[in-house]
Amino acid sequence: MEAEALFTGLAVSDFEAALAWYERFFGRRADVVSHEHEVMWRVSDRGWLYIVRDAERAGRGIAALAVSNLEEPRAALGVRGIKAGPIERQGDAGWKATTSDPTATRSPSSR
């Protein structure tokens, strides 16, 4: 099966806080506003990441983005106030640096 596009969805409980964080992460506003509680960023020709308000599923998602050089995007994240972990070798898979959406761990009652 060949897909025309891949959409990675991340559920969030505090949509406004998550929206602000992902705008900083990507360095731009969302490319598509589906509705008031769902937005999407195009991350490649056929790949999209979206966030959606869904408190019951929030904080359980993982998204991985592949880039040709980790140094540049990692530095750009730092300029935007997002700390990424160290760049580490991952066996034969290449190199990896991670960061986490701090809004993913917030419960609806902590707003």
C-alpha positions in Angstrom: 0.0 0.0 0.0 1.4 3.4 -0.9 -0.1 6.3 0.9 -0.6 9.7 -0.7 0.3 11.5 2.5 1.1 10.6 6.1 -0.6 12.5 9.0 0.9 12.2 12.5 -1.6 13.3 15.1 -0.8 14.4 18.7 -3.6 14.7 21.2 -3.3 17.6 23.7 -5.4 18.7 26.6 -4.4 22.3 26.7 -4.7 23.3 23.1 -3.7 26.9 23.4 -0.5 26.1 25.3 0.3 23.3 22.8 -0.4 25.5 19.8 2.1 28.1 21.2 4.8 25.4 21.8 4.4 23.9 18.3 4.5 27.3 16.7 7.8 27.9 18.4 9.0 24.3 17.5 8.3 24.8 13.8 9.2 28.5 13.8 5.9 29.4 12.1 2.1 29.3 12.5 0.2 26.2 11.4 -0.2 25.7 7.7 -3.8 24.5 8.0 -6.5 25.3 10.6 -9.0 22.4 10.4 -11.2 23.9 13.1 -10.7 25.7 16.4 -9.2 22.7 18.1 -7.1 21.1 15.3 -4.2 22.5 13.3 -1.6 21.1 11.0 2.0 21.7 9.9 3.4 20.4 6.6 6.7 18.9 7.5 7.6 17.3 4.1 6.1 16.9 0.6 3.6 14.3 1.9 4.0 14.4 5.6 2.0 16.4 8.2 2.0 16.7 11.9 -1.2 17.9 13.6 -2.4 18.6 17.1 -5.9 18.2 18.3 -7.6 18.8 21.6 -8.4 15.4 23.1 -7.8 15.3 26.8 -8.4 11.6 27.2 -5.6 10.7 24.7 -3.2 13.6 25.6 0.4 12.9 26.4 0.7 9.5 24.8 2.0 10.4 21.3 5.4 10.1 19.7 6.5 11.8 16.5 9.9 11.4 14.8 11.2 13.8 12.1 14.2 12.8 9.9 16.5 15.6 8.8 19.8 15.5 6.9 21.8 17.4 9.6 20.8 17.6 13.2 23.1 20.5 14.3 21.2 23.2 12.4 17.6 22.4 13.5 18.8 21.7 17.0 20.4 25.1 17.2 17.3 26.8 15.7 15.2 25.2 18.3 17.5 26.6 21.0 17.1 30.1 19.6 13.3 29.6 19.8 13.6 28.6 23.5 13.2 24.8 23.0 15.9 22.7 24.5 16.8 19.5 22.6 18.8 16.7 24.2 22.3 15.8 23.0 23.0 14.3 19.6 23.7 10.6 20.1 24.5 7.7 17.9 21.7 5.2 17.4 23.4 2.1 16.1 23.0 1.7 12.4 20.0 4.0 12.3 22.1 7.2 12.4 22.0 10.0 15.0 19.2 11.3 17.2 18.3 14.2 19.5 15.0 14.4 21.3 12.8 17.1 22.8 9.4 16.9 24.5 6.3 19.0 24.4 6.0 20.2 28.0 2.3 20.8 27.5 1.7 17.0 26.9 2.1 16.2 30.6 -0.3 18.8 31.8 -3.6 17.6 33.0 -6.8 19.5 32.3 -7.1 20.4 36.0 -3.6 22.1 35.9 -4.7 24.9 33.5 
